[in-house]
Structures are given as structure tokens and as C-alpha cells.
Amino acid sequence: MSSAVPMPSAAPTATRTVLVTGATSGIGWETARLLAGRGDTVVVHAPDRAAGDDAITRLVAAGADARRLHLVTADFSRLDEVRAMAARVADEHPVLDVLVNNAAVASPEQRTVTADGNELSFQVNFLAAYLLTHELAGPLGARPGSRVVNVSSSMHRTASISWNDPQRARRYSRLAAYAQSQLALTIFSREQAPWTSVSIHPGVCDTALLPLYAHEGDSPEAGAERVVRLCDPGTELVPGAYYDRTALSPAAPVAMEDRTVRRLCRLADQLVSTSR
């Protein structure tokens, strides 16, 4: 694995507001820490208040300015909580410069269905990010140059979207389900929007997801540095691109098909609308 990437030397000239999902541990927490260290206002997403308070406490202990940290909570296995969180963010932060869709879970050994009727990893890793991004269209579109950074995985290359059975009810494999969620997130990054969306494989890192990949990996901080690099307005992005750590890299061929982007968005629209 490559070593940590040096951060760009030029600091942003104005305070930005960044929302990081899944910011209580691993790459998400380190991403929040690094962004806060740059002087950004960081909206820290946690699944519940206890986990969020703990994350904020650790961020402040690590040197973050508590005044620039704002906690929001939502259990991504419940899409109504995603909507409620988005409404709160939009109300409190009418301008959002960056959204980092980082929250993810490993698919369980046994197929698990959320209260919304979706396979757990497909909802938490993709549908929640899809819904949140769309619900935050106002704040994301409020200022030119906004970005959406989707933390995906190289495992998307092994995946296919099971169009006739996206919930994997007929044939479930935890690796196939997880890979499908990562492919969906990578495809979603190519949806046309007023902001710039990209996806990134931050490297195999020593987080809760490590057992899906290997026995050892880079530090979460190293992965977060690669994510934060794409949040930096000084880093020029290719809209819809996929980055493997720091390198612009070809995504899986299916992810590059415009018809697949449209098909996935229709499916996601249908699935999130039925949860209302």
C-alpha cells in the first residue's frame, strides 16, 4: 500500500461547510478531523446521539474548534431519519460546499432487510447517500464549486446490479451485496447535477470494513487524506470520475454507461419513494 499523501499546501481562503457522513470512526472520523484542522465548519453525522457526542469529544481533544463542529444524527437504515436529517442540515446550513458520503456497513452474513424493505447494505451504503444528496440539492447548489465525494471501493469492479432482484432475495451473498452497493455508489457519481460529483477508493484501510478486503491495510488517516484531497477546492476534479487513492482511474465499464446511470437513478427513485 502507498504511504499517506501530503496535503496541498494552500489553505482555503474562506471558511467552507462540509458534511461528513459516518463520521464517528475510521475514515469518516479522520476526514472530519482533517477538515476541521483546515478551519472548515464540519457537520458531523452519527447514527445516534451517544456515538455523535463521543465523536465530537474526541475531535475537540484532537484539536478541533468545538464552535465549528455541528452534530446531526440519523440511522441510515431508516430513510425517514435521512430525510429529517437533511431538512435540519438545510435549515441550519443553507450553503453546503462539500458532502462526503462516507457512511457504510459491511453486509451481514445473513440477508437483512430494513424497515423500508431494502437489503441493509444497499440502503445504508447507497440509497441513503442518494436520498441525502438529492434532499440537500438546495444547499449544495447555493454556491458555485460545490462537491459531492462518494467514498466507494475497488470492489465495485467485481459487482453487477441485480436489476430484477436488487434486494438479493433470491440469491444472497454478503460479498456480492456489498460490492453491488459500491458499484451503485460509483454509478451514482456520474449523475448530472449542478455540483461536481466523484467517487473514490481510499485504499484498503484498517477500519471495520477491513475483513471484507484483507488482513491488514493503511491507517484510516491515510485513507482520509485521500478523501480530503478531493474536498480541497485547490484540487481540480473530473466530474463523474473515479479515483483510486490519488490516481484518476477507469471505473468498471458498466459504471461508464449513461443508460446505466439513468436506470439506476430510476430504481433509486422508486425505492426511496416507497419508503415515505
Backbone bond lengths (Angstrom), bond angles and torsions (degrees), N, CA, C in turn:
res aa  C-N    CA-C-N  psi(-1)  N-CA   C-N-CA  omega(-1)  CA-C   N-CA-C  phi
1 M - - - 1.445 - - 1.526 110.60 -
2 S 1.327 117.54 147.75 1.450 120.66 179.58 1.513 109.60 -76.93
3 S 1.320 115.51 158.46 1.450 120.72 -179.87 1.516 109.89 -80.33
4 A 1.330 115.56 173.07 1.454 120.72 -179.42 1.519 110.51 -57.82
5 V 1.330 115.24 145.29 1.457 121.18 -176.95 1.515 109.68 -93.10
6 P 1.338 119.33 130.73 1.472 120.42 177.78 1.517 110.37 -59.54
7 M 1.323 116.22 138.88 1.459 120.59 178.95 1.521 109.83 -76.39
8 P 1.346 117.02 151.10 1.459 119.49 175.84 1.523 110.30 -56.96
9 S 1.319 117.23 141.37 1.460 120.99 -174.33 1.514 112.96 -75.80
10 A 1.324 117.19 -28.77 1.464 119.82 -176.32 1.518 110.12 -79.72
11 A 1.308 117.89 125.76 1.455 122.31 178.57 1.523 109.48 -86.17
12 P 1.332 117.67 152.69 1.458 120.25 177.02 1.527 110.62 -58.99
13 T 1.305 116.67 145.25 1.463 120.57 -177.29 1.519 111.31 -83.23
14 A 1.301 119.81 -16.06 1.455 122.33 -179.81 1.516 108.98 -138.85
15 T 1.314 115.08 151.91 1.451 119.77 178.84 1.517 110.23 -65.84
16 R 1.307 114.86 132.76 1.462 120.28 177.52 1.521 108.73 -113.01
17 T 1.328 115.14 162.83 1.457 121.19 176.08 1.515 108.09 -113.99
18 V 1.332 115.54 127.56 1.458 122.02 -176.02 1.525 108.78 -129.69
19 L 1.313 116.79 132.16 1.466 122.37 173.66 1.523 108.55 -103.77
20 V 1.328 116.36 125.80 1.459 122.16 177.99 1.522 108.18 -116.83
21 T 1.322 117.08 118.90 1.459 119.64 177.37 1.529 109.73 -88.24
22 G 1.324 114.58 153.53 1.463 118.72 -177.92 1.512 111.42 62.15
23 A 1.338 116.16 44.71 1.463 120.68 -170.73 1.528 113.43 -98.21
24 T 1.317 117.76 21.33 1.468 119.08 -178.69 1.515 113.34 -95.38
25 S 1.327 117.94 -12.41 1.467 120.46 -177.70 1.521 109.50 -159.38
26 G 1.338 114.79 171.47 1.456 121.22 171.68 1.514 114.48 56.06
27 I 1.325 115.71 -141.28 1.460 121.86 -177.24 1.522 111.31 -62.46
28 G 1.325 117.49 -36.72 1.459 120.21 -179.11 1.512 112.68 -63.04
29 W 1.337 116.75 -45.16 1.471 120.01 179.64 1.524 110.56 -66.29
30 E 1.320 116.58 -42.98 1.461 119.89 178.95 1.524 111.23 -64.60
31 T 1.329 117.12 -36.12 1.460 120.53 176.57 1.520 110.51 -62.68
32 A 1.330 116.43 -45.17 1.463 120.38 177.66 1.530 110.52 -61.24
33 R 1.320 117.06 -41.39 1.466 120.86 -179.65 1.525 111.24 -63.31
34 L 1.329 116.81 -45.48 1.464 120.25 -178.60 1.531 111.36 -66.76
35 L 1.312 117.37 -40.41 1.462 120.48 179.27 1.523 110.92 -66.54
36 A 1.330 116.20 -41.29 1.465 119.67 177.96 1.520 110.15 -63.09
37 G 1.327 116.45 -36.40 1.455 120.45 178.63 1.515 113.15 -65.99
38 R 1.317 117.10 -21.08 1.467 121.88 177.52 1.523 111.85 -87.22
39 G 1.344 116.52 -3.76 1.460 120.28 179.09 1.509 114.53 95.42
40 D 1.331 117.45 5.86 1.457 120.38 178.14 1.526 111.14 -73.68
41 T 1.314 116.00 151.62 1.454 121.13 166.72 1.519 107.04 -80.49
42 V 1.319 117.37 122.19 1.457 121.14 -173.90 1.520 109.88 -114.28
43 V 1.328 115.61 121.15 1.458 122.00 173.35 1.525 106.10 -90.07
44 V 1.312 115.39 114.61 1.462 122.71 -172.93 1.519 109.52 -97.99
45 H 1.327 116.28 115.20 1.466 119.77 177.84 1.514 110.53 -90.90
46 A 1.327 115.17 136.37 1.461 122.58 175.75 1.526 108.46 -135.52
47 P 1.329 117.61 155.80 1.465 119.18 179.65 1.517 113.30 -71.87
48 D 1.343 116.99 -23.09 1.461 121.50 179.09 1.514 109.42 -156.06
49 R 1.320 115.93 169.83 1.466 120.96 -173.95 1.525 112.26 -65.12
50 A 1.330 117.17 -42.54 1.465 119.39 -177.68 1.522 111.47 -60.66
51 A 1.331 117.15 -46.50 1.459 120.96 179.17 1.522 110.38 -65.32
52 G 1.319 116.33 -36.25 1.456 119.67 179.76 1.507 113.21 -68.93
53 D 1.339 117.00 -43.04 1.466 120.19 178.36 1.527 110.58 -61.61
54 D 1.337 115.81 -39.90 1.460 119.91 178.68 1.525 110.82 -63.94
55 A 1.332 116.77 -42.85 1.468 120.46 179.49 1.519 111.38 -62.70
56 I 1.334 116.69 -42.76 1.464 120.71 179.45 1.522 110.66 -63.62
57 T 1.333 116.34 -43.38 1.467 120.56 178.84 1.522 110.72 -58.06
58 R 1.334 116.78 -43.98 1.463 120.33 -179.14 1.529 111.19 -69.83
59 L 1.322 117.66 -34.48 1.466 120.43 177.48 1.524 110.93 -65.23
60 V 1.320 116.74 -43.42 1.465 120.48 178.92 1.527 109.68 -64.87
61 A 1.336 116.39 -42.05 1.470 119.74 178.28 1.528 111.14 -62.04
62 A 1.338 116.33 -28.03 1.466 121.11 179.61 1.529 112.29 -84.56
63 G 1.332 116.58 -0.26 1.455 119.41 174.87 1.516 115.72 113.22
64 A 1.334 118.72 -1.35 1.462 120.87 -179.31 1.524 110.34 -71.20
65 D 1.325 115.87 147.29 1.460 122.72 176.39 1.525 107.87 -78.78
66 A 1.319 117.01 114.50 1.466 121.16 -176.83 1.519 112.15 -57.76
67 R 1.324 117.16 -28.12 1.468 120.15 -178.67 1.523 112.11 -69.91
68 R 1.323 116.50 -18.52 1.465 120.05 -179.12 1.531 112.47 -102.70
69 L 1.319 116.64 9.82 1.463 121.54 178.10 1.520 109.26 -110.20
70 H 1.323 115.90 129.81 1.464 120.95 -179.18 1.529 108.24 -130.11
71 L 1.306 116.26 122.53 1.461 121.46 -176.45 1.519 111.46 -91.68
72 V 1.331 115.69 133.55 1.463 121.86 169.82 1.526 107.65 -131.32
73 T 1.315 116.16 148.84 1.459 119.61 -177.15 1.526 111.26 -127.33
74 A 1.308 114.88 146.15 1.469 122.16 173.66 1.511 108.02 -168.32
75 D 1.300 116.00 134.96 1.462 122.83 171.35 1.522 106.48 -85.77
76 F 1.335 117.35 111.18 1.457 120.87 -174.51 1.526 113.01 -70.74
77 S 1.316 117.87 -6.22 1.462 119.09 172.44 1.527 110.83 -82.58
78 R 1.336 116.07 2.30 1.470 122.33 176.40 1.528 108.18 -129.87
79 L 1.315 116.27 107.56 1.464 119.98 -173.52 1.518 112.48 -68.38
80 D 1.335 118.07 -24.44 1.463 118.90 176.38 1.524 110.44 -65.81
81 E 1.339 117.31 -31.82 1.459 120.22 176.70 1.532 111.10 -71.79
82 V 1.319 116.77 -32.46 1.471 120.04 175.43 1.524 109.64 -63.51
83 R 1.316 116.69 -44.68 1.474 120.42 179.34 1.526 110.96 -62.56
84 A 1.325 116.01 -43.32 1.464 119.73 -179.07 1.522 110.81 -64.35
85 M 1.326 116.49 -40.17 1.451 119.85 178.65 1.521 110.62 -65.00
86 A 1.325 116.63 -43.13 1.467 120.30 179.57 1.522 110.57 -60.73
87 A 1.324 117.08 -40.59 1.463 120.45 179.47 1.522 110.67 -63.43
88 R 1.332 117.16 -39.55 1.465 120.38 178.96 1.523 110.91 -67.20
89 V 1.342 116.46 -43.99 1.467 119.56 179.19 1.521 110.26 -60.74
90 A 1.332 116.89 -45.00 1.464 120.80 -178.55 1.520 111.16 -63.40
91 D 1.326 116.68 -35.35 1.460 120.59 -179.88 1.526 111.36 -71.65
92 E 1.340 116.94 -40.84 1.458 120.96 -175.54 1.525 113.48 -88.66
93 H 1.333 116.23 -22.06 1.470 120.60 -177.52 1.533 108.62 -135.50
94 P 1.313 117.98 78.76 1.464 120.75 -176.86 1.519 113.93 -64.29
95 V 1.334 116.74 -15.40 1.468 121.33 174.63 1.524 107.43 -120.03
96 L 1.333 115.91 121.31 1.466 121.54 178.13 1.525 107.50 -122.99
97 D 1.327 115.63 118.40 1.460 119.84 -175.73 1.522 113.12 -85.22
98 V 1.324 116.40 -34.07 1.465 120.27 -178.35 1.524 109.22 -144.15
99 L 1.315 115.13 136.97 1.459 122.63 169.50 1.519 107.39 -117.83
100 V 1.333 116.53 121.37 1.455 121.80 175.95 1.518 107.88 -105.06
101 N 1.323 116.10 105.88 1.466 121.24 177.07 1.524 108.32 -84.70
102 N 1.324 114.71 90.56 1.459 120.94 -174.68 1.528 113.29 -109.65
103 A 1.326 118.21 -24.46 1.466 121.51 -173.77 1.527 111.04 -57.02
104 A 1.325 115.37 132.98 1.469 119.91 -179.25 1.518 109.39 -159.11
105 V 1.320 113.98 153.01 1.464 121.04 173.60 1.520 108.40 -129.43
106 A 1.311 115.27 153.62 1.459 120.44 171.38 1.518 108.41 -76.81
107 S 1.305 117.22 139.94 1.464 119.75 176.66 1.525 108.68 -64.09
108 P 1.332 117.57 134.10 1.468 119.34 -179.91 1.524 112.07 -71.06
109 E 1.316 115.34 162.67 1.471 120.42 178.76 1.523 110.95 -58.91
110 Q 1.321 115.78 -42.85 1.458 121.27 178.10 1.519 109.28 -98.71
111 R 1.318 116.20 136.31 1.463 120.21 179.07 1.526 109.44 -55.60
112 T 1.341 115.25 129.11 1.457 121.97 -177.91 1.521 108.94 -125.47
113 V 1.331 116.18 133.20 1.462 121.92 -177.24 1.525 108.92 -112.55
114 T 1.313 116.59 135.04 1.464 121.47 179.28 1.523 110.43 -75.56
115 A 1.328 114.80 172.19 1.465 120.27 176.62 1.526 111.27 -63.63
116 D 1.336 116.59 -20.86 1.465 120.78 178.17 1.524 112.69 -85.36
117 G 1.339 116.13 -4.05 1.457 120.17 176.77 1.511 115.21 90.78
118 N 1.328 116.85 15.00 1.463 120.88 -178.47 1.520 111.51 -110.39
119 E 1.343 115.33 148.70 1.463 119.62 173.58 1.524 107.62 -58.18
120 L 1.335 116.37 136.78 1.459 122.11 -167.64 1.526 113.67 -54.62
121 S 1.323 118.35 -52.66 1.460 119.52 -175.66 1.527 111.89 -69.51
122 F 1.323 117.58 -32.43 1.461 120.20 177.98 1.527 109.63 -64.26
123 Q 1.335 116.92 -38.54 1.463 119.75 179.77 1.524 111.93 -74.54
124 V 1.324 117.64 -52.83 1.463 120.50 -174.45 1.525 111.29 -66.27
125 N 1.325 116.66 -42.21 1.462 120.72 -173.12 1.519 113.64 -84.00
126 F 1.338 116.99 -26.04 1.465 118.98 -177.56 1.526 113.94 -124.75
127 L 1.335 117.72 -58.86 1.463 119.40 -172.95 1.525 112.36 -60.19
128 A 1.331 117.16 -39.24 1.465 119.33 179.33 1.524 110.63 -64.61
129 A 1.330 117.15 -40.77 1.465 120.67 177.53 1.521 111.19 -65.48
130 Y 1.313 116.23 -41.03 1.470 121.40 177.96 1.524 110.14 -60.51
131 L 1.331 116.29 -48.89 1.462 120.89 -178.65 1.519 111.14 -65.18
132 L 1.318 117.07 -46.10 1.458 120.80 -178.45 1.527 111.35 -60.27
133 T 1.322 116.18 -44.77 1.463 120.18 -179.75 1.519 110.86 -60.09
134 H 1.323 117.03 -45.32 1.467 120.62 -179.42 1.521 111.89 -68.03
135 E 1.323 116.96 -38.14 1.462 120.57 179.44 1.526 111.50 -67.75
136 L 1.329 116.90 -24.09 1.463 121.36 -179.80 1.526 112.20 -99.32
137 A 1.321 116.58 20.77 1.469 120.49 -178.82 1.525 111.77 -57.83
138 G 1.329 117.35 -37.17 1.464 120.26 -179.78 1.518 112.55 -62.48
139 P 1.332 118.46 -58.11 1.466 119.69 178.55 1.527 113.57 -61.51
140 L 1.341 117.61 -37.45 1.458 119.97 -179.88 1.531 111.69 -68.28
141 G 1.308 116.03 -29.06 1.460 119.61 -178.99 1.514 113.76 -93.95
142 A 1.336 116.88 5.26 1.465 120.03 -173.64 1.521 113.54 -76.78
143 R 1.323 117.10 -23.19 1.464 120.13 -177.80 1.525 109.00 -139.20
144 P 1.320 118.78 137.43 1.462 120.54 179.48 1.527 111.41 -60.57
145 G 1.317 115.13 147.85 1.451 120.34 175.06 1.518 115.39 91.14
146 S 1.328 118.42 7.73 1.457 120.12 -179.67 1.526 110.49 -69.63
147 R 1.334 114.85 156.93 1.463 120.93 -173.84 1.526 111.07 -136.49
148 V 1.315 114.85 148.81 1.457 122.08 168.93 1.518 106.96 -122.01
149 V 1.324 115.95 120.81 1.463 121.87 -179.72 1.521 108.06 -111.73
150 N 1.318 116.36 112.05 1.457 122.38 -179.38 1.527 109.23 -95.86
151 V 1.320 116.51 116.76 1.460 120.96 -179.81 1.526 108.15 -82.47
152 S 1.308 114.95 102.62 1.455 122.95 -175.13 1.530 109.34 -106.42
153 S 1.321 115.91 -148.08 1.459 119.83 -174.46 1.522 110.34 -158.33
154 S 1.326 115.22 149.42 1.465 119.67 173.57 1.519 111.00 -63.31
155 M 1.325 116.80 -18.49 1.453 120.20 179.53 1.526 112.39 -65.66
156 H 1.339 116.85 -13.60 1.469 118.41 177.81 1.530 111.17 -61.60
157 R 1.337 116.66 -23.23 1.468 120.57 -178.93 1.531 112.16 -68.40
158 T 1.327 116.87 -22.25 1.465 120.85 -178.90 1.516 112.12 -90.50
159 A 1.340 117.24 -1.28 1.464 121.20 -166.66 1.521 113.21 -102.12
160 S 1.306 113.84 166.46 1.459 123.07 166.86 1.515 107.16 -142.57
161 I 1.332 116.19 152.29 1.459 120.23 174.82 1.522 107.66 -84.91
162 S 1.302 116.42 123.11 1.462 120.63 177.18 1.530 107.73 -82.97
163 W 1.319 115.84 84.26 1.467 120.68 -171.56 1.521 112.59 -59.92
164 N 1.312 118.13 -36.32 1.459 121.09 -178.89 1.524 112.91 -84.63
165 D 1.323 116.00 -10.31 1.465 120.25 -179.21 1.526 109.62 -153.60
166 P 1.354 117.44 62.14 1.461 119.38 -176.80 1.529 113.44 -63.88
167 Q 1.333 116.04 -20.08 1.465 119.57 178.68 1.529 112.56 -86.59
168 R 1.326 116.14 1.24 1.470 121.87 176.79 1.526 112.66 55.15
169 A 1.316 115.96 39.27 1.465 120.34 -179.03 1.525 111.97 -73.64
170 R 1.326 116.71 -33.19 1.464 119.53 -175.87 1.527 112.48 -85.25
171 R 1.331 115.98 -33.61 1.461 119.00 -178.31 1.526 108.38 -147.03
172 Y 1.330 115.39 106.94 1.453 120.27 -174.73 1.520 111.83 -109.89
173 S 1.324 115.00 132.03 1.458 123.14 170.10 1.518 105.94 -137.37
174 R 1.332 117.62 131.40 1.458 118.94 -176.43 1.524 111.46 -62.69
175 L 1.326 118.06 -36.67 1.458 120.24 179.32 1.523 111.11 -69.58
176 A 1.341 116.51 -41.17 1.460 119.88 179.18 1.524 111.07 -66.21
177 A 1.328 116.95 -38.87 1.460 120.88 179.52 1.526 110.80 -66.57
178 Y 1.322 116.46 -44.46 1.463 120.00 179.25 1.534 110.69 -64.31
179 A 1.330 116.55 -45.28 1.464 120.32 -179.80 1.521 110.80 -62.05
180 Q 1.335 117.23 -38.47 1.462 120.42 177.39 1.526 110.83 -60.62
181 S 1.335 117.19 -41.70 1.465 119.90 179.99 1.522 111.05 -63.83
182 Q 1.331 117.29 -35.86 1.456 120.86 179.46 1.529 112.06 -73.54
183 L 1.314 116.35 -35.94 1.463 119.59 174.81 1.521 110.12 -64.46
184 A 1.323 116.77 -43.03 1.465 120.42 179.95 1.530 110.43 -60.86
185 L 1.316 117.21 -42.44 1.461 120.71 179.52 1.532 111.09 -64.88
186 T 1.322 116.31 -38.05 1.462 120.56 178.59 1.522 110.91 -67.31
187 I 1.326 116.72 -42.63 1.468 120.66 176.86 1.524 110.59 -62.57
188 F 1.322 116.33 -43.87 1.465 121.76 -178.83 1.519 111.65 -57.13
189 S 1.316 117.30 -30.12 1.462 120.96 -179.07 1.521 112.28 -63.46
190 R 1.323 117.13 -15.30 1.463 120.78 -178.78 1.529 112.62 -97.22
191 E 1.337 116.84 2.85 1.459 119.01 176.70 1.528 109.73 -64.91
192 Q 1.329 117.21 138.52 1.452 121.48 178.39 1.523 110.02 -67.94
193 A 1.339 116.78 132.85 1.458 121.40 -178.45 1.523 109.54 -155.94
194 P 1.331 117.55 162.81 1.471 120.14 177.54 1.522 113.43 -69.21
195 W 1.319 117.52 -13.64 1.456 121.62 178.68 1.530 109.52 -107.54
196 T 1.298 117.30 172.74 1.464 122.34 177.69 1.525 109.26 -95.80
197 S 1.318 116.40 121.53 1.462 121.54 178.22 1.522 109.72 -111.57
198 V 1.320 115.02 139.12 1.461 121.52 174.58 1.520 108.50 -141.27
199 S 1.318 116.33 165.58 1.462 121.23 172.40 1.518 108.52 -124.95
200 I 1.333 115.04 156.18 1.459 119.63 -177.14 1.517 111.25 -145.46
201 H 1.315 114.68 137.59 1.466 121.86 164.67 1.519 105.68 -94.31
202 P 1.343 118.57 108.80 1.464 120.02 -174.00 1.512 113.87 -78.60
203 G 1.327 117.25 4.11 1.453 121.95 -175.46 1.519 110.04 102.36
204 V 1.306 116.00 159.79 1.466 120.70 174.12 1.521 107.17 -75.26
205 C 1.322 116.16 116.03 1.459 120.86 -173.47 1.523 110.85 -123.08
206 D 1.293 114.43 158.89 1.461 121.33 -176.79 1.530 109.78 -80.73
207 T 1.336 114.88 77.64 1.459 122.31 178.57 1.522 108.25 -127.18
208 A 1.322 115.87 -173.66 1.463 120.45 179.96 1.524 112.10 -63.12
209 L 1.329 117.57 -19.73 1.462 121.27 -179.55 1.527 112.81 -88.70
210 L 1.326 117.91 -5.49 1.461 121.55 -175.73 1.531 113.63 -52.46
211 P 1.355 120.23 -41.81 1.466 119.34 -177.79 1.528 114.60 -58.72
212 L 1.336 117.00 -19.99 1.463 119.43 176.87 1.531 111.75 -73.00
213 Y 1.328 117.03 -18.52 1.458 121.91 -171.48 1.521 114.41 -114.53
214 A 1.333 116.11 -51.83 1.463 119.48 -169.15 1.524 109.44 -163.44
215 H 1.330 115.05 -176.25 1.461 120.57 178.51 1.523 112.22 -94.05
216 E 1.330 117.31 -19.85 1.453 120.61 178.11 1.520 109.13 -148.48
217 G 1.330 115.55 159.29 1.453 118.77 -177.76 1.517 111.25 -159.15
218 D 1.318 115.59 -175.87 1.456 121.53 177.34 1.525 109.57 -67.53
219 S 1.312 115.98 167.44 1.456 120.31 176.05 1.533 109.47 -71.93
220 P 1.339 117.52 152.49 1.461 119.42 174.19 1.525 112.42 -57.05
221 E 1.332 116.94 -33.25 1.461 120.26 178.58 1.523 111.29 -62.38
222 A 1.331 116.73 -40.64 1.468 119.96 179.08 1.522 110.39 -62.91
223 G 1.326 116.97 -43.09 1.459 120.01 176.98 1.514 111.58 -62.87
224 A 1.333 116.35 -41.13 1.461 120.49 -179.11 1.519 111.53 -65.51
225 E 1.323 118.02 -36.71 1.464 120.51 178.46 1.522 110.80 -60.08
226 R 1.330 116.83 -35.87 1.462 120.54 178.97 1.532 111.10 -70.67
227 V 1.329 116.32 -34.81 1.461 120.17 176.60 1.526 110.03 -69.52
228 V 1.331 116.69 -46.69 1.465 121.21 -177.66 1.528 111.07 -63.05
229 R 1.301 117.24 -32.67 1.470 120.73 176.38 1.530 110.64 -55.81
230 L 1.331 117.11 -38.36 1.464 120.32 -179.48 1.528 111.75 -78.24
231 C 1.332 117.07 -18.09 1.463 120.65 175.78 1.518 111.88 -79.87
232 D 1.317 117.07 -19.58 1.458 123.29 -174.19 1.524 109.89 -71.99
233 P 1.339 118.05 123.73 1.470 119.35 178.67 1.516 112.96 -62.40
234 G 1.343 116.76 -15.93 1.453 119.99 176.93 1.519 113.28 -79.15
235 T 1.347 116.82 -9.98 1.464 120.91 177.37 1.520 108.97 -96.00
236 E 1.310 116.31 117.20 1.462 120.13 179.33 1.517 109.70 -75.26
237 L 1.324 116.59 129.87 1.458 121.78 -177.90 1.519 111.22 -109.33
238 V 1.326 115.43 149.85 1.460 122.26 170.79 1.524 106.75 -95.22
239 P 1.328 119.64 115.03 1.456 120.89 -177.22 1.533 112.14 -55.01
240 G 1.323 115.74 133.07 1.453 121.41 178.62 1.509 114.94 78.54
241 A 1.338 116.82 2.66 1.459 120.22 -173.68 1.526 111.93 -77.49
242 Y 1.325 113.74 162.37 1.463 122.96 175.24 1.523 107.56 -115.84
243 Y 1.323 116.05 130.89 1.455 121.87 -179.48 1.529 109.41 -114.89
244 D 1.315 115.57 131.33 1.455 121.12 173.98 1.527 106.30 -100.78
245 R 1.328 115.69 102.67 1.459 122.21 -171.12 1.531 109.53 58.26
246 T 1.314 120.17 -106.86 1.464 119.72 -179.53 1.524 113.13 -104.29
247 A 1.317 117.48 -3.67 1.466 120.48 -173.57 1.524 111.69 -100.76
248 L 1.328 115.15 135.90 1.450 120.28 169.99 1.524 107.42 -65.13
249 S 1.325 117.39 127.27 1.456 120.78 -170.85 1.521 110.21 -137.49
250 P 1.329 119.16 146.62 1.454 120.35 176.19 1.527 110.30 -66.08
251 A 1.309 116.73 130.33 1.462 120.39 172.78 1.521 108.79 -76.29
252 A 1.322 116.13 172.90 1.461 120.03 175.13 1.527 109.06 -55.33
253 P 1.328 118.56 140.51 1.473 120.79 -176.09 1.520 114.28 -51.33
254 V 1.339 117.49 -38.82 1.462 119.65 -178.18 1.526 110.82 -63.95
255 A 1.340 116.97 -29.25 1.458 120.38 -179.16 1.523 112.02 -72.25
256 M 1.320 117.30 -13.23 1.457 121.54 -177.46 1.521 112.40 -95.41
257 E 1.312 117.51 -1.04 1.467 121.35 -176.80 1.523 110.44 -87.95
258 D 1.325 116.62 122.92 1.464 120.40 -179.25 1.527 111.39 -60.04
259 R 1.315 117.01 -37.56 1.470 119.35 -179.21 1.522 111.19 -65.60
260 T 1.343 116.58 -31.94 1.461 120.02 177.78 1.516 110.61 -70.33
261 V 1.327 117.28 -38.31 1.464 120.86 176.06 1.522 109.68 -59.15
262 R 1.331 116.63 -47.90 1.460 120.24 -178.83 1.529 111.10 -64.27
263 R 1.320 116.65 -40.87 1.458 120.58 -178.99 1.530 111.14 -64.97
264 L 1.325 116.21 -42.25 1.459 119.88 179.77 1.528 110.68 -64.97
265 C 1.315 117.23 -42.74 1.461 119.63 -179.40 1.524 111.39 -64.95
266 R 1.322 117.85 -35.78 1.470 120.13 175.37 1.522 110.43 -63.67
267 L 1.335 115.97 -42.97 1.458 119.73 178.83 1.524 110.42 -63.40
268 A 1.322 117.33 -45.79 1.461 120.57 -179.24 1.520 111.19 -63.10
269 D 1.330 117.21 -42.15 1.466 120.61 177.13 1.515 111.19 -57.16
270 Q 1.321 115.26 -43.08 1.468 120.28 -179.81 1.538 110.70 -64.64
271 L 1.302 116.62 -44.13 1.462 119.96 -175.30 1.531 111.98 -71.27
272 V 1.317 117.89 -39.18 1.471 118.05 179.87 1.517 111.75 -75.80
273 S 1.331 117.84 -27.86 1.460 120.14 179.19 1.516 111.77 -71.34
274 T 1.321 117.29 -31.68 1.472 119.86 -179.91 1.521 111.65 -73.34
275 S 1.338 117.47 -10.64 1.461 119.90 -179.64 1.518 112.33 -87.64
276 R 1.321 117.16 -5.97 1.477 119.22 -178.25 1.527 110.77 -69.84
